[in-house]
Each structure stands twice: as C-alpha cells, then as structure tokens.
C-alpha cells in the first residue's frame, strides 16, 4: 500500500493516517505542560515510527525510556537496546536499509562514539532521524548543556535542525521525517536541542491531536533501492569499484559526496514551507543584531528586553537549520547591521565562524559571548558584551 493510499485509514492503535499539511497547518492543537523528554515521546507517538533503538546516556535516557513505553503500548513496532551508541546507529542503519522509519536519541560523548555512522547514513541515503540532546563532551566529565558536538556534526552529510524550545522540538521531529524522506532529499536528519534546558524543563506546547499520525514511510520512493532479496545491503557497492582502479574509486566517492551535499540544498524548498523559513527575524531593522540558534536564542530575546530598558535598540535572527545553512537569508537579514553578536553555549564559537563565512564585512561579527561546560548565559552577560563592544567602537571613532 502506498503512502497516498494510506491517508484516511487507521493504524492498529486507531490513529488516522493524515496528510502532513493537514496535521501541521489545519488540525486543531491543544496545550500541554510537559518536559522536553515527554514532548519527544508525544512527537514519536504521532510519527508512525516503526523502529527505535536506545542506549542510555544523560540527558536523553528519559526520552529513550519513554519511547520504550510507546513500544509497550503498540505505537512503535520494534524497540531494542544497543550495546553502545555505535551499535545503536548501526542497528538503525540496518532497519532503514530494510525500509523502516527509524528514530533514535543520543547526547554528548554518545554522539562522538556514534560519529562514524552518520556520514555512512548520509552516503547510503538513509532518512534516519536522531535527536541529539546536546551536553558536554570534554574531560573532566560534564553532563550539562554544551553544543560543541554539533560542530562535529556539521559536515557529516546530515540535515541539522536546532530547536530553541520544546515547541520547536515537537514540530521539528515530526516535520523532520517529512523532509528527510522526500525522494529528492532522502538523507538522515539530526534534530538537536540543548540538554536539560529543553529536555528536563517543563513548557507549554501546542500539540496536534494524538488520534492523527503521519503516513507511514514508503521506502520505494527512495532514490536508491531499499534492501530486499534482490538488492544487497550496501547499495553503492553492487559493482565493487574500489577493486578496479583508483581513478574510478576517487571519482565515485567525490561525485557521491557532492550529491549528498546537493541533496541537503534540495531540502531547502521543503523545509522553508514546513518551518516557515530557515530563520526568524525580530526587530530586524536594528543596527545591533543577535544571531544564534537553540536556547541561546531565548537568552537573546531576554537581552533585547534588557537593552530596550537601557535605551538601546537590538534585533534578533534565530537560525532554525544549520544544514542547510541559511546563507542568503542571513546575508539579507544582517545587511544593515553595524554589529552582529553570536552568543553560543560552547567555547569554540562554531556558529560565529559559520556566520562570518557568509556575511559581508564580517569584521562586524562578534564571536560571543560563549560559555561551555554547562555554564549559564544570563542575558546580562550578553548585554555586557554588547555594551562593552559598542563603547569600544565609540572610543575608536573618537580617535579618528
């Protein structure tokens, strides 16, 4: 039965397979007060997810456990525990090769332990979704929020969306399946949120009815064959080019990496519709802008209020997707800004580097403030950085 034919029918739990546009834009929504981990469960409950594999690591363990409850209730067909994060991602690859919609969660060191699998997923065009609940990866050990692991994810070939709130997380998970599984995309997607800030705090989230669910994944819409009795599990290796000559090997790998990145770019048109754009702008005419992603955006919103009380006009650009990166949107949004501040919950400042790489006159970009290891970033800290920079700019002009 095709995905289209499913619409209007019911699954074994009585949920109605519903057109995604109706679910996202027409269906009524009710408010619920839940933790981010509970929101992950609710999103998967409505996503017709067939397989999930778990391995415990803070702060995603609760979400993984709650998905186990969905398995017990009959909303997820296959649920198991891997021997490690690497094992989890390998099992998910097997499930996706076999044509299942797969979902898993990880965090921090778990993301790094699993890292080899993510470019393999992308190269194999497996539309698996992993929810990364960001935490510290450095020694000494930290389980607190830190987004450094997203830096490592940027060039894996995965789509990457960064949720600011639990509402984002609910919507991004469901919408992520839809975009990742488009035939002209068909790539893995990492939906990230900042651990504890989102996963373990409660928030009001407007949720779609739980008697409606996404249509099931149709693997036969894939741009490459799913595994069956006639197709071996390594799709690109049916003709072992690596055994012929180096030129064929190099050309094949180079062209396929280009195709994966082209697929990321093709995801834009689908993502823009579902997420209402790749960025969100608040007070975009201001000469001072904060550009950020994840919960650093929330701190930016608070900073705007504080700065307004001090008589300063500050705007905000929220980045929703890191891959595809909203290059043209950021260029346009920041064109008239005299200063661009990029607060981040990591010490590397990877988002500032991304922003600097695309904006004109990138000396306008201030990389920070950024904190790591789980430290908080009060809006006063962001405001202090802005005021200090503006004061220095004024003093420099006075000496010209």
Secondary structure as UniProt FT lines:
FT   HELIX           3..6
FT   TURN            7..8
FT   TURN            12..13
FT   STRAND          16..18
FT   HELIX           20..25
FT   STRAND          29..35
FT   HELIX           36..45
FT   TURN            46..48
FT   STRAND          51..54
FT   TURN            58..60
FT   HELIX           61..73
FT   STRAND          78..81
FT   HELIX           85..97
FT   TURN            98..99
FT   STRAND          102..106
FT   HELIX           109..113
FT   HELIX           115..123
FT   TURN            124..125
FT   STRAND          129..134
FT   HELIX           148..153
FT   TURN            154..155
FT   STRAND          159..162
FT   HELIX           166..180
FT   TURN            183..185
FT   STRAND          189..194
FT   TURN            195..199
FT   STRAND          202..208
FT   TURN            210..211
FT   STRAND          212..214
FT   HELIX           219..221
FT   TURN            229..230
FT   HELIX           235..237
FT   HELIX           241..243
FT   HELIX           246..266
FT   HELIX           268..275
FT   STRAND          279..282
FT   TURN            284..285
FT   STRAND          288..292
FT   TURN            294..295
FT   HELIX           296..309
FT   TURN            310..311
FT   STRAND          314..319
FT   STRAND          321..323
FT   TURN            324..325
FT   HELIX           327..334
FT   TURN            335..336
FT   STRAND          339..341
FT   HELIX           350..358
FT   HELIX           362..364
FT   STRAND          365..366
FT   TURN            373..374
FT   HELIX           379..398
//
